[in-house]
Amino acid sequence: MTHALGRRRRFAAALLSAAAVLCAMAASASAYALNPLTPAAGWSAKACCNAGPPGWYQDAFGIIHLEGAVSQTTPGGPQLVTTLPPAARPNRNVFVTVHTLAGTYANLAILSNGQVSVISPDPKFTKDLGFVSLENITYQPANRLPTTPIMLNGGNWSQSAGFSTVIPQCYKDGSGTVHLEGAARQTLFGANSNFLGQLPHAAAPLHEVTTIVHAGSGTWAQLFILPDGRMFTNSINGGFPSDLHFLSLEGVSYNASPFINDASGNLNTANWAPAFGFAGPGWFEDGAGIVHLQGEVTQISPIGPNAGLILTLPSFLAPNRAIFTIVITADGAYADVAILPTGQVVIAFPDRSPARNDFGFLSLDSITYQTSDTPGPHALTLTSNGEVLALLHKPRELRLIVFALGRKAHRVGTVALGSAPAGRSRFVWDLRVAGHRLPAGTYTAELAAAGSTSGGPGVLFTVTRDGRLQVGSSTCSVAAALGGRC
């Protein structure tokens, strides 16, 4: 009886392990093909620094993401950067602050007619549009996900900000990530005027969220969201206050659940540490396959060749391009941060206008990206006689990556399948990996393709003691894909 109970427990543990692996495969398999954007006259899609080309995609929750970077070819040229197709346009005007070249910034207007234009920074600040990042810009095109109004501090703020924006509001996507949208206007400056308003309890973060937002007249501001849902603004430094006659909340997102992966162990501890009194650095991948960074850090030493290296993300979170975005730092300043294909998160440039270099506090909140815009294989079926059936969006070189499950779980190896056309293809596998037939046990196989940094579909299977193949569940079978179920 004891032995039988032990076998059942081991079997249950194996099933849980298999389920965890298949869930991880399903999450990592998400990659959205980039729809290219054509730059307007005076702009180029060939920006520097290993950035991706400009484009957009819509994730599984219906949220639009912009990606890549552009370069202004003639200084002082047109402000119109590109025009979005109807499918990617918001139903309101969206305003955000973005990274530009060498420690500068600019504001970006995304209009409901699809025009994307640069709003030059305040004349007191340096402008350099030789590089304009489109990364980390997100919005839902229409309120398909239900929104809830944010209760403003009516004594100092109005929900009528103008410029064809909507009232300040929030919504949750299918993973519970909170997104803010809309804009507000400060009507009275004075006592308590930095208190913007109160989020609904369900939208309050578990830790303080700190991020940068677009403000009026070519300025920007810092936004602080407390765990009780209260929202505060902080003006920029250097004696040049933010123009809070307009304050956009577009692009702000954060996780309201406790399921955050701690990244403190990935810090460059010679120079950086978690910020005292704030959440340490962390990340999570939502159900649509989008990576979110969160938390705050502090630079404990500016000395050494790697002083600008904040942390190194795990390889499966490394993007296939350099991502440039803008974050807030201490005393009302900002910095430009890059996430490199190596997974390194580095200070690209400090705030240059006016020059600031105070990294006693640096926020990673509201940074979002997809690791790859090259979709992996769509679907995989393994039959009991060893046939591998694949469904592809375009021709690829395919391979199976095999993992053994159980108490000694490990990667067994890779099986080269060969070239496959777009559509359905069939291969025969003799259950051999590196020349050796798989022994009895429980396994998963993941279908991978050359040129894709995102994972593919996976299947659970067992090799019995008499050598038979028993096939279990798949994250996306060919039949399910053809039926529109994955």
N, C-alpha and C positions, 0 to 999 in steps of 0.2 A: 504493500500500500504506500509506504514511504517512497519507494523507488518510482512508483507510478505518479505520485504527487510531484516528485522532483522533475520527472520528464515533462509533466504538464506545465510546470513553472518555466522550465527552460524553453518549451515550445512557445509559451505566451511571451516570454522575453524576446525570442527570435521574431515573433510577429510584430511586437512593438518596435523592435529595431528596424525591421523591414518597412513598416509604415513610416517611421521617421525618415528613412532614406528616400522612400518614394515621395514623401511630402517635400523634402529638400530638393529633389529633382524637379518636381512640378514647379516650385518657386523659381529655381534658377533657370528654367527653360524659357522664361518670358524674355523676349527681345522684340522690340518693335522696329520694323523697317522704317528708315528715315525718309519722309517725303521731302525732296529738295525744295529749297526756296531760291528764287532767282533774285539776286541783288538788283536794286534800282541803279539808274545811271549815276556814276560817280562812286560806286561801291564795288568791292570785289569779294568773291567767295573764298579767295585764297588768303586767309589770315595766317599769321606766323605761329610759331611756338607749338607745333603739333596739335593745334586745335582742330576739331572736326569741321566739316562744311556746314553751312546754315541749313536747317531743316526743322521739321516738326513731326510729331506723331501723337496719336491718341491712345491712352492706355486702356486697360480693360474696364476701368471705372468710368470712362468717358471724359477723363481730364486731358486737356491739351498740354503738351510739353514742347518748348522750343529748345534747340540744341545747336552747338557749333559756334562759329564766330564769323564776323565780316570785317573788312578793312575799308576805310574811306581812302579812295585813290587820289583825291585832290583836296588838300586842306582847305577848309572853309567852303566845301562843296555842299550839295543838297543834303537836307536833313532826312529825306525819305530813304529808308534803308531797303525795304522790300514790301510786297503786298501779299498777304495771306490769301489762300483760296477760300471759298465760302465755307468749306467743311471745318476750317481751323479758326474761323473768326469768332470773337466773343460777341455776346448780345448787348454789350455795353462797352465803354471805353475803359481800358486797363492801363494802369501806370505803375512802373517798377523802376528800381535803381539797378544799374548794371556796372560791371567791371569794364574799364577802358584801359588804354595803354599806360604802362609804367607808373602805376600808383594813382591814376586819375579815375574819375567816375563820370557817368552821364545818366540822365533819366530817359526812359523809353516810354513812348505812348503807343499802345496797340489799340487801334480804333475799330469800331464795329463794322466799318467798311473794309477792313483788312489791312489798311495802311499801318506800317510800323515805322515810326519816325523817332529820331533822336531829339531830345530836349537838352540843349547845351547846359552845362553847369553854370551856376552863378558866376558872373564875370570876375569875381574876386578869386575864383578857383581856376586851376589849370585845366585846359581842355586838350585832349589828344585822342582823336578818333581813328588813329592808325590801327587800332584793334578794338572791336566792340564785341563782347561776349553775349551770346544769347542763351547761355546755360542757366539753369535754375529758374526759368520763367515758366510758371504753371498757372492754368486757369481752366474752369469749366466753361465751355462755349455758351451754354444756356443752363439754367438751373434745373437740370435733370435730377440732380441729387438735392433733396429738400434742404432749404436754408432756414436759419433761425436768426432774427434780428439781434444785434448787439445793443444792449441798453447803454446809451451814452450818458456822460455827465452833462446834463442839459443846461447847467448853469454856465458852462464854458465852451460847449461843443454843439455843433449842429450836424444832423445827418444829411443835410442838403449841401453837398460839396460842389455841385455843378459839374461842368465838363462832361455831361452825359455819363456820369458814373451812377452806381446804385448805392443804396444805403449800406452802412456797415453791417455785415452779416457773416455767419459761419455755417459750415456744413461738415458732415463726416462722410468719408468715402467707404467703400466696402470693407476695408481693413480697420476702420475706426480712426484713421488719421484725420485730424481736424484741419480744415482749410478756412482761411479768412478771405473775404472779398469786399469790394466797395470802398468808399472813401468818406471822410469826415472833414469838417471845417471848424477851426477854433474861432469862436465869436467873442470871447472875453479873456484877456490875459490878466493874470493876477493869482491870488491865493487859490491853490488846488487846481490850477489850469493845466498842469501836466497829467492830471487824472483824466484819462480818455473815457473810460466806461467799464462795464461789467459784462463778462461773458456768461452765458448760461452755465449752470453747474456741470452739466454733462460735457461741456467743451473745455473745461478748465484743465490745464496740464498738471502732471504730477510733480514737475519741477519748474523752476522759473525759466521761461523762454525769452531769449534776447535776440533781436534781429534788426536788420536795416530796412527802412521803408522810404518810399518816394514822398517828398514834400514839395511845396510850391516854389515857384520862381527859380527852378534849377537847383534846389537844395534837397537835402535828405534828412532823416531823423532816425533816432534809435527808438525801438519799441520794446517794452518790457511787459511780459504777461506773467502774473503771479499764480501760484497754485490755487488761490482762492478765486481766480478768474478776473481779478482786477487788472486793468491795462493802463500803463503809464507811458508817456513819451519823454524823451530826453533830447535836448537840442544839441546840434553839432558844436564842435569846439572852436577855438581860435578867435572868439569875439564876433563870429558871423553866425547869428542864430538861424535856426531852421525857420522857413516860412510855413507856419502851421495853419495858414488860411486854406491850405489844402493838404490832406494827409491820406495817402492811399494805403490800404491794408492788403492789396492784391499780392499773391505769391507767398504769403506767410502760411506755413504748415508745421505741424508737430504731432507727436504721438501722445494721446491721452491715456494710454494703457501702460501697465508696468513692464511690458515685454520688450525690453531694450537689451541689446547685446553690449556688454561693457567692453570698451576699447582702451581702458586705462593701461592694460598690459601691452598695448601697441605703441605707447608714447615713447618719444625720444627723451628718456628720463634724465639725460645729462643736461637738458635745457628746458624741459617742459614738465608740468605736473597738472593734475586736476585743479581747477580754480576753487579756492576755499569758499564754502557757503553755497556753491552751485553744484549741479549735477556734473559728474565727470563725463568725459567723451564716450559716446556710444553710437550704435547704428541699429537699424532694423530694415528689413526688406518687406514691403507690403505685399498684399495678395495679388497685385498687378505686376510684381517683379521690379518695382522701383525702390532704389536704395535711398534711405534717409539718414543723414548724420545729425547728431544732437549733442548737447553738452557744452561745457565751457572749460578752458584751459588757461594756465598762466605760465609765462616764461620765467623760469627761475634763474637762468643764466643766459646772457647774450653773447657769451664767449665761445669760440670754436667754429670749425668749418661747417658744422651742421646745426648752427643755432636757429636757422630758419626752418628746419625739419621738425614739424609738430609730432607726427606719428606716421606709421606705415600700416595701411589697412591690409587685411588678409587678401591673398591673391584673387580669391573669387569675387572680391568687391572692387578690384582694380578696373578702371574704365579702359576702353580701347582707344582713347584719345586723351589729350590734356584738357581738363575742365577748369575754367577760370571763373571765379565768382567773388563777390564782395561781402565782407563780414564786419561786424562791429568789434571795436577794441575799447580800451579804457579811456575814460575822460572825454567821451563824445567823439571819438575818432573811428576810423575804419581801416581795414587792410584788405588787399587783394590776395586771395588764397587760390592755389592751384592744387588739383588732385591729378597726379601723374599716372601714366599707364603702369608704372611700377607699384602703384598703391600708395606712394608717398604723398602726404598732405603737407604742403610747404607754404611759407609766406612768399608770395610772388613779389609783391611790392607793398611797402607801408604807405599810409596816407601821405600824399605829397602836397596837399593843398588845404590848409597850411601843413608844412612838414610835421609829422608826428611819428613817434616810434615807441609808443608805450604799449607793450604786450603783457602788462600785468594782468590783463583780462582779454580773452579772445573767445568769441562765440562761434560754435559750429552749427547752431540751430538753423533750421529751415533750408539746409542744403539738400537738394534732391537730384538724382540722375539715374539713368540706366547704364549698366556697365557696357553694353554692346548694342549697336543698332543692326547687327547682322544676325537675323533669326537663325536658330538652329533647326534641325530636322523637326518636322511637324508631328509625325506619328510613328509608332513602332508597335508591331505585333510579332510575338514569338509563338510558333505553333509547336505541338507536341512531337512532331517529327523533325524539329530543328530548322524549320524555315524561318528566315528573318524577313518580314514584310515592312517596308518603309514608305512613307509619304513625304515628299519634299516640295518646297515652293520653287526651287530652282536646282539645276544640276550641281552635285557636290561629290566630294570624296568622303566615303563613310567609314566609320569604325565603331566597334562595340567596346565599351569600357566595362569590365566585369569586376564586381565586388563580392567577396564572400561575407556572409552575415553570421551572427552567432557570437559566442564568447570571444573568439579570436577573429573578429571582423577585420578585413583588410582588403586592399585593392589587389586583385589577382593579376590583371594585366589587360592588354588591348588586343583586339582582333581586327585586322584590316579586312574590310568587306569589299572595297573597290569603288569604282565610279557608279553613280546612280543618276538617272535623268530626272527632270522635274516630273512630278506625279508619282505614281506607284512603281515600286521596284521590288524584286525578290532575290534573296540570297539563301544559300544553304550553309548551315553551320554544324560542324561535327562535334561541338562541345569541347573543342580543344583551344587552349590558350597557351601561346608560346610552345606549341608542339606537344603539350601534355593535356590529356583528357581530364575534365573536371571530376574530382572525387565526389562521393555522396555528400550532400549538404544543401544549404539554402543560399541563393545568390540573387543579386540584381544585375541587370545589364542596362547600360545607358547608351543610347544612340548618339554619336557625336559626328560633327562634320568639320572638315578642314576650313579654316578661315572664320570660324565662329567662336567667340569667347563665351557665349552663353551655352548652358547645358541643353541637352535634348531630352526626349521622352524616355522613360525607364520602364522596365518590366521585372516583376518578381517571379523567380522560378526555383524549382527544386530538382536535384539529381538524386534519384533513389539509390538504394544499395545495390539493386540489380541493374543500374545504369539507365533507367528510364527517365525521360524528361517530363516533369509535371509543371505546367505553366500557371502562374497566379495572376494577380492584378497588374494592370498597366496604367501609367499616368495619363496616356492618350493613345488608345489603339487606333489602327487604321479605320476600322469600322466606325468607331466613335467620331473620328475626325470627319469622315465622309458624311456622317449623319448630323454634323454641325454641333456635336456635343462637347468638343474641345478644340 
